[in-house]
Amino acid sequence: MAAFNLENYASVLPLNFTGENNGHSMKVTVPPFKYFVNGGGLSGNFTTAQFHLHWGSSDSKGSEHTIDGKQYAAEVNGIILFFLLAKERLIINGTYCLSSEIKLFGLII
């Protein structure tokens, strides 16, 4: 698999994010069309819409997903959207957007 390219992830942009913590996960909503992901087999340039983190009460559990049946201490998931010819209408941070693909990427910690 080819490497993913992350655009603006290392930049400090003058943006506000909103976060929501329910005690076992935290969701952060990202302003659309500011952070992008491409490469890695993706079919185009995807904008990051949100990311969320999951954790548990110990280092042996907390991840939402498992690898070979093993759960890990935490997990980070990001939702990225590819905008092209619309198949459905989405509302992102109060803005109507047209999206043709939605992808989820994850990192187990």
N, CA, C and O of each residue as an XYZ file, in Angstrom:
436
protein
N       0.836     -1.171      0.000
C       0.000      0.000      0.000
C       0.884      1.238      0.000
O       1.900      1.293      0.692
N       0.487      2.213     -0.773
C       1.229      3.472     -0.833
C       1.027      4.272      0.454
O       0.070      4.040      1.193
N       1.918      5.198      0.711
C       1.833      6.036      1.909
C       0.685      7.031      1.797
O       0.340      7.479      0.704
N       0.100      7.369      2.940
C      -0.909      8.427      3.003
C      -0.206      9.770      3.063
O       0.857      9.889      3.672
N      -0.785     10.772      2.442
C      -0.294     12.143      2.515
C      -1.278     12.940      3.363
O      -2.482     12.920      3.107
N      -0.770     13.636      4.365
C      -1.598     14.447      5.253
C      -1.284     15.914      4.984
O      -0.132     16.335      5.094
N      -2.305     16.693      4.632
C      -2.111     18.112      4.341
C      -2.666     18.963      5.480
O      -3.805     18.773      5.906
N      -1.867     19.888      5.963
C      -2.183     20.841      7.035
C      -2.231     20.201      8.421
O      -2.545     20.895      9.388
N      -1.937     18.918      8.559
C      -1.968     18.278      9.876
C      -0.853     18.809     10.780
O      -1.009     18.817     12.001
N       0.257     19.247     10.211
C       1.360     19.771     11.012
C       1.258     21.288     11.192
O       2.080     21.891     11.883
N       0.253     21.898     10.572
C       0.078     23.342     10.649
C      -0.850     23.720     11.792
O      -1.797     22.999     12.109
N      -0.565     24.849     12.397
C      -1.471     25.412     13.401
C      -2.329     26.439     12.665
O      -1.859     27.525     12.328
N      -3.574     26.089     12.421
C      -4.481     26.984     11.716
C      -5.358     27.718     12.731
O      -5.676     27.154     13.779
N      -5.751     28.947     12.451
C      -6.579     29.708     13.392
C      -8.038     29.247     13.334
O      -8.908     29.953     12.824
N      -8.287     28.047     13.868
C      -9.620     27.448     13.796
C     -10.090     27.038     15.178
O      -9.277     26.780     16.067
N     -11.383     26.977     15.358
C     -11.969     26.449     16.581
C     -12.515     25.062     16.317
O     -13.149     24.817     15.291
N     -12.267     24.156     17.248
C     -12.811     22.808     17.185
C     -13.809     22.658     18.316
O     -13.713     23.340     19.336
N     -14.764     21.765     18.132
C     -15.668     21.442     19.232
C     -15.414     20.006     19.647
O     -15.188     19.139     18.803
N     -15.450     19.756     20.937
C     -15.201     18.422     21.468
C     -16.321     17.991     22.389
O     -17.008     18.813     22.995
N     -16.489     16.684     22.481
C     -17.533     16.098     23.312
C     -16.944     14.880     24.017
O     -16.489     13.951     23.349
N     -16.940     14.862     25.340
C     -16.370     13.766     26.131
C     -17.494     13.108     26.920
O     -18.169     13.760     27.717
N     -17.693     11.786     26.689
C     -18.740     11.076     27.433
C     -18.165     10.134     28.490
O     -18.895      9.301     29.028
N     -16.875     10.248     28.796
C     -16.264      9.443     29.846
C     -15.494      8.236     29.357
O     -14.607      7.757     30.063
N     -15.801      7.723     28.168
C     -15.045      6.603     27.596
C     -14.641      6.870     26.149
O     -13.944      6.064     25.533
N     -15.084      8.012     25.610
C     -14.629      8.426     24.286
C     -14.761      9.943     24.179
O     -15.510     10.578     24.921
N     -14.013     10.497     23.237
C     -14.074     11.926     22.982
C     -14.134     12.136     21.482
O     -13.325     11.582     20.739
N     -15.095     12.938     21.034
C     -15.261     13.243     19.619
C     -14.903     14.702     19.393
O     -15.386     15.581     20.107
N     -14.051     14.962     18.394
C     -13.657     16.317     18.027
C     -14.104     16.565     16.596
O     -13.708     15.849     15.676
N     -14.937     17.590     16.417
C     -15.411     17.966     15.090
C     -14.453     18.994     14.505
O     -14.084     19.963     15.169
N     -14.056     18.774     13.261
C     -13.054     19.587     12.587
C     -13.748     20.404     11.493
O     -14.592     19.867     10.775
N     -13.412     21.694     11.351
C     -13.991     22.463     10.245
C     -13.640     21.814      8.903
O     -12.484     21.453      8.684
N     -14.618     21.658      8.002
C     -14.349     20.976      6.728
C     -13.456     21.795      5.806
O     -13.383     23.021      5.895
N     -12.782     21.075      4.920
C     -11.948     21.651      3.867
C     -10.743     22.419      4.413
O     -10.300     23.402      3.820
N     -10.218     21.954      5.555
C      -9.006     22.543      6.129
C      -7.878     21.516      6.225
O      -6.714     21.849      6.002
N      -8.221     20.268      6.557
C      -7.252     19.180      6.711
C      -7.605     18.099      5.690
O      -8.769     17.723      5.550
N      -6.585     17.600      4.975
C      -6.843     16.671      3.882
C      -5.965     15.422      3.993
O      -4.868     15.459      4.550
N      -6.476     14.322      3.448
C      -5.763     13.052      3.367
C      -5.898     12.549      1.940
O      -6.996     12.554      1.384
N      -4.781     12.108      1.334
C      -4.824     11.467      0.025
C      -3.718     10.429     -0.041
O      -2.956     10.267      0.911
N      -3.628      9.725     -1.161
C      -2.655      8.644     -1.296
C      -3.134      7.403     -0.563
O      -4.313      7.305     -0.224
N      -2.248      6.464     -0.316
C      -2.583      5.267      0.449
C      -3.681      4.421     -0.161
O      -4.333      3.653      0.546
N      -3.897      4.548     -1.469
C      -4.949      3.787     -2.124
C      -6.297      4.495     -2.145
O      -7.262      3.950     -2.682
N      -6.392      5.703     -1.570
C      -7.646      6.453     -1.611
C      -7.910      6.934     -3.035
O      -6.977      7.125     -3.815
N      -9.180      7.128     -3.368
C      -9.553      7.471     -4.736
C      -9.480      8.967     -5.037
O      -9.875      9.387     -6.124
N      -8.990      9.773     -4.110
C      -8.882     11.209     -4.346
C      -8.429     11.920     -3.091
O      -7.832     11.315     -2.201
N      -8.719     13.220     -3.024
C      -8.349     14.053     -1.886
C      -9.536     14.115     -0.927
O     -10.599     14.616     -1.293
N      -9.367     13.614      0.292
C     -10.431     13.555      1.288
C     -10.234     14.655      2.316
O      -9.104     14.931      2.718
N     -11.323     15.291      2.749
C     -11.257     16.271      3.825
C     -11.581     15.576      5.146
O     -12.434     14.690      5.191
N     -10.907     15.973      6.211
C     -11.158     15.397      7.531
C     -12.366     16.097      8.141
O     -12.425     17.326      8.175
N     -13.331     15.312      8.622
C     -14.559     15.852      9.199
C     -14.539     15.791     10.722
O     -14.995     16.722     11.386
N     -14.016     14.708     11.276
C     -13.928     14.566     12.735
C     -13.008     13.425     13.076
O     -12.706     12.577     12.236
N     -12.561     13.407     14.321
C     -11.848     12.243     14.838
C     -12.355     11.988     16.238
O     -12.853     12.889     16.913
N     -12.220     10.751     16.661
C     -12.659     10.411     18.010
C     -11.699      9.398     18.616
O     -11.052      8.620     17.915
N     -11.629      9.436     19.940
C     -10.727      8.584     20.699
C     -11.560      7.712     21.633
O     -12.573      8.153     22.177
N     -11.123      6.485     21.808
C     -11.753      5.550     22.751
C     -10.690      5.099     23.744
O      -9.541      4.888     23.356
N     -11.044      4.949     25.006
C     -10.116      4.445     26.010
C     -10.891      3.660     27.051
O     -12.117      3.741     27.126
N     -10.163      2.903     27.848
C     -10.790      2.079     28.877
C     -10.233      2.355     30.252
O      -9.452      3.284     30.457
N     -10.654      1.522     31.193
C     -10.241      1.718     32.586
C      -8.896      1.079     32.889
O      -8.363      1.259     33.983
N      -8.330      0.325     31.927
C      -7.011     -0.287     32.126
C      -6.278     -0.328     30.790
O      -6.864     -0.057     29.742
N      -4.987     -0.671     30.836
C      -4.192     -0.737     29.610
C      -4.537     -1.933     28.730
O      -4.056     -2.020     27.600
N      -5.360     -2.853     29.223
C      -5.680     -4.053     28.447
C      -7.016     -3.956     27.727
O      -7.402     -4.886     27.019
N      -7.725     -2.852     27.895
C      -8.999     -2.696     27.182
C      -9.284     -1.218     26.964
O      -8.774     -0.361     27.686
N     -10.090     -0.937     25.978
C     -10.442      0.443     25.680
C     -10.617      0.697     24.196
O     -11.424      1.540     23.807
N      -9.869     -0.024     23.353
C     -10.012      0.176     21.916
C     -11.384     -0.323     21.464
O     -11.929     -1.277     22.020
N     -11.925      0.339     20.452
C     -13.227     -0.056     19.905
C     -13.105     -1.337     19.078
O     -14.030     -2.149     19.047
N     -11.971     -1.515     18.415
C     -11.730     -2.674     17.561
C     -10.629     -3.550     18.155
O      -9.926     -3.136     19.076
N     -10.485     -4.751     17.627
C      -9.459     -5.684     18.086
C      -8.573     -6.095     16.911
O      -8.965     -5.963     15.751
N      -7.392     -6.587     17.218
C      -6.498     -7.189     16.226
C      -6.226     -8.598     16.701
O      -5.698     -8.800     17.795
N      -6.585     -9.574     15.884
C      -6.456    -10.990     16.242
C      -7.092    -11.278     17.597
O      -6.558    -12.057     18.386
N      -8.240    -10.644     17.866
C      -8.978    -10.882     19.100
C      -8.469    -10.129     20.314
O      -9.048    -10.241     21.395
N      -7.393     -9.360     20.159
C      -6.813     -8.633     21.291
C      -7.291     -7.188     21.297
O      -7.226     -6.497     20.281
N      -7.770     -6.744     22.444
C      -8.164     -5.352     22.624
C      -6.981     -4.579     23.190
O      -6.166     -5.140     23.921
N      -6.882     -3.304     22.861
C      -5.757     -2.476     23.294
C      -6.249     -1.333     24.177
O      -7.453     -1.134     24.334
N      -5.304     -0.581     24.752
C      -5.632      0.458     25.734
C      -6.483      1.580     25.152
O      -7.362      2.105     25.835
N      -6.235      1.954     23.903
C      -6.955      3.086     23.320
C      -6.950      2.977     21.799
O      -6.219      2.175     21.218
N      -7.772      3.795     21.178
C      -7.876      3.812     19.722
C      -8.273      5.214     19.288
O      -9.067      5.880     19.952
N      -7.709      5.659     18.159
C      -8.078      6.926     17.551
C      -8.674      6.605     16.187
O      -8.067      5.875     15.404
N      -9.849      7.139     15.896
C     -10.486      6.976     14.589
C     -10.690      8.345     13.975
O     -10.989      9.313     14.674
N     -10.529      8.419     12.671
C     -10.796      9.663     11.955
C     -11.776      9.396     10.832
O     -11.723      8.347     10.190
N     -12.657     10.330     10.598
C     -13.608     10.208      9.502
C     -13.211     11.227      8.450
O     -13.114     12.423      8.724
N     -12.983     10.730      7.235
C     -12.600     11.588      6.134
C     -13.634     11.431      5.022
O     -14.180     10.346      4.822
N     -13.894     12.501      4.312
C     -14.914     12.521      3.269
C     -14.285     12.919      1.950
O     -13.414     13.788      1.906
N     -14.730     12.281      0.870
C     -14.267     12.603     -0.473
C     -15.403     13.302     -1.203
O     -16.501     12.757     -1.315
N     -15.148     14.490     -1.694
C     -16.181     15.272     -2.363
C     -15.936     15.262     -3.859
O     -14.868     15.647     -4.335
N     -16.934     14.820     -4.585
C     -16.851     14.764     -6.040
C     -18.266     14.933     -6.558
O     -18.910     15.941     -6.262
N     -18.763     13.983     -7.317
C     -20.148     14.007     -7.770
C     -21.008     13.428     -6.662
O     -20.760     12.316     -6.196
N     -22.001     14.164     -6.247
C     -22.743     13.812     -5.033
C     -23.625     12.591     -5.214
O     -24.306     12.436     -6.227
N     -23.595     11.728     -4.207
C     -24.540     10.629     -4.103
C     -25.517     10.896     -2.968
O     -26.632     10.374     -2.963
N     -25.094     11.712     -2.003
C     -25.955     12.044     -0.881
C     -25.566     13.419     -0.354
O     -24.447     13.880     -0.579
N     -26.479     14.066      0.338
C     -26.207     15.380      0.906
C     -25.920     15.228      2.395
O     -26.661     14.549      3.106
N     -24.866     15.846      2.859
C     -24.487     15.803      4.261
C     -24.465     17.215      4.818
O     -24.260     18.178      4.079
N     -24.674     17.334      6.107
C     -24.491     18.615      6.774
C     -23.286     18.471      7.693
O     -23.291     17.649      8.610
N     -22.256     19.271      7.446
C     -21.041     19.236      8.254
C     -20.894     20.599      8.900
O     -20.741     21.606      8.208
N     -20.938     20.637     10.215
C     -20.813     21.891     10.963
C     -21.773     22.952     10.435
O     -21.406     24.121     10.322
N     -23.008     22.547     10.111
C     -24.022     23.478      9.645
C     -23.922     23.839      8.179
O     -24.708     24.653      7.694
N     -22.972     23.254      7.454
C     -22.795     23.551      6.039
C     -23.271     22.359      5.206
O     -22.889     21.221      5.478
N     -24.106     22.616      4.192
C     -24.525     21.540      3.297
C     -23.368     21.179      2.377
O     -22.790     22.052      1.729
N     -23.034     19.908      2.319
C     -21.927     19.436      1.492
C     -22.409     18.241      0.677
O     -23.342     17.543      1.075
N     -21.786     18.019     -0.430
C     -22.092     16.870     -1.262
C     -20.926     15.899     -1.163
O     -19.783     16.269     -1.434
N     -21.208     14.658     -0.777
C     -20.148     13.679     -0.571
C     -20.416     12.443     -1.405
O     -21.561     12.006     -1.521
N     -19.376     11.878     -1.984
C     -19.541     10.643     -2.730
C     -18.880      9.457     -2.045
O     -19.165      8.316     -2.410
N     -18.019      9.678     -1.076
C     -17.385      8.585     -0.336
C     -17.104      9.019      1.088
O     -16.756     10.172      1.345
N     -17.259      8.083      2.009
C     -16.897      8.311      3.401
C     -15.951      7.186      3.806
O     -16.256      6.018      3.565
N     -14.834      7.500      4.403
C     -13.858      6.505      4.870
C     -13.572      6.723      6.343
O     -13.688      7.837      6.854
N     -13.202      5.661      7.008
C     -12.805      5.715      8.409
C     -11.397      5.131      8.501
O     -11.135      4.061      7.953
N     -10.503      5.814      9.179
C      -9.184      5.246      9.418
C      -8.976      5.156     10.915
O      -9.556      5.936     11.671
N      -8.170      4.229     11.347
C      -7.979      4.033     12.770
C      -6.529      3.788     13.130
O      -5.732      3.336     12.308
N      -6.205      4.093     14.372
C      -4.887      3.876     14.929
C      -5.082      3.278     16.302
O      -5.715      3.895     17.159
N      -4.551      2.089     16.532
C      -4.672      1.434     17.830
C      -3.440      1.774     18.649
O      -2.312      1.687     18.163
N      -3.666      2.162     19.897
C      -2.571      2.587     20.766
C      -2.349      1.536     21.840
O      -1.468      1.694     22.685
